[in-house]
Amino acid sequence: MDGDTLYSIGELARRTGLTVKTIRFYSDRGIVAPTDRSPAGYRLYSIDAVARLGLVRTLRELGLDLATIRKVVDCELSLPEVAAAHAEALAVQIRVLRLRRAVLTVVAERGSTPEETELMHRLAQLSEDERRRLIGDFLDAVFGGLDADPAFAGVMRSMTPELPDNPDAEQVRAWVEVAEMSLDPSFRAVVRRMAEDLAAERTRSGVTRPRRDIAAAVRDHAGPALVAGIDPASPQADPIVAEFTAHYARLLGRPDDIALRRRLATRLETVNDPRRERYLRLLAVVNGWPAPESLTPALDWSLQALRVRTRQ
């Protein structure tokens, strides 16, 4: 094909797949200017217009505005620079859409009130610094005065949600619920009680290094009994109960009597609050961690076994 050949707007439309109206629109705005005009005054375009229109169509499909496209095709702006800036803008838009989708999904699932919906929307839009302050306030309320103990530094880290820069919808939904829970005074009180119980146990035992929590010890003893189908009220459960109550007695430096077993039951009831496990599961989603093992079945078994053996 001769590079000097000029094409009418209709011929250009057939070659590019664009409509005559669209090409005229771009031409009127100086994005694809005609090379010449026919004796009758019709616009004529060179072969370069085909490539130019192809680039214009691609950039429009990618969402660039006409003013930016004109600068690109006129070589006033570098296409890689424009692409990088536009990609960043799209990343922000995608994040906003993910947040909106997450909030709307939770609203639909819960049947939330307008007030709850507004709160979720605000929580989803928090900046990274705002999220850190919110969770920091929660951790201060729970561990304040106890965090001098090095063991609690690790516990606090393990309870800190860190939403990634590009979270998926499930992570955003989990973050919104974690944030809501962290603002709940009753949940804060439960976690604070667990922290105080742990601190008291460490003080009574005189152990300064990190050690296994009593709930984990109970799980290790009760878990196999649960799997074996042992009735917690049966005599077969007696030695299993004795193992974890003896562990607790050694932890506190107290005799393994009814008072200690009642104290242990109270401790396990706090740990067995379903909100604790819900928080940890949501935390794993936000942080991209494996789902934590549920303590609930073993704690339920142990609590039933303790209650049977502490009745008067």
Salt bridges, closest charged atoms under 4 A:
ASP28 OD1 - ARG43 NH1 2.93
ASP74 OD1 - ARG52 NH2 2.44
ASP74 OD2 - ARG70 NE 3.66
GLU118 OE2 - ARG122 NH1 3.54
GLU128 OE2 - ARG132 NH2 3.27
ASP137 OD2 - ARG188 NH2 2.81
ASP149 OD2 - ARG202 NE 2.74
GLU170 OE1 - ARG173 NH2 2.30
GLU177 OE1 - ARG278 NH2 2.93
GLU180 OE1 - ARG110 NH2 2.74
ASP184 OD2 - ARG275 NH1 3.96
GLU196 OE2 - ARG192 NE 2.96
GLU201 OE2 - ARG267 NE 2.47
ASP213 OD1 - ARG267 NH2 3.07
ASP220 OD2 - ARG212 NH1 2.38
ASP220 OD1 - ARG219 NE 3.13
ASP238 OD1 - ARG309 NH2 2.79
GLU243 OE1 - HIS221 ND1 3.09
ASP256 OD1 - ARG261 NE 3.08
GLU269 OE2 - ARG307 NH2 3.14
ASP273 OD2 - ARG275 NH2 2.97
GLU277 OE1 - ARG276 NH2 3.98
GLU277 OE2 - ARG281 NE 3.77
GLU293 OE1 - ARG219 NH1 3.78
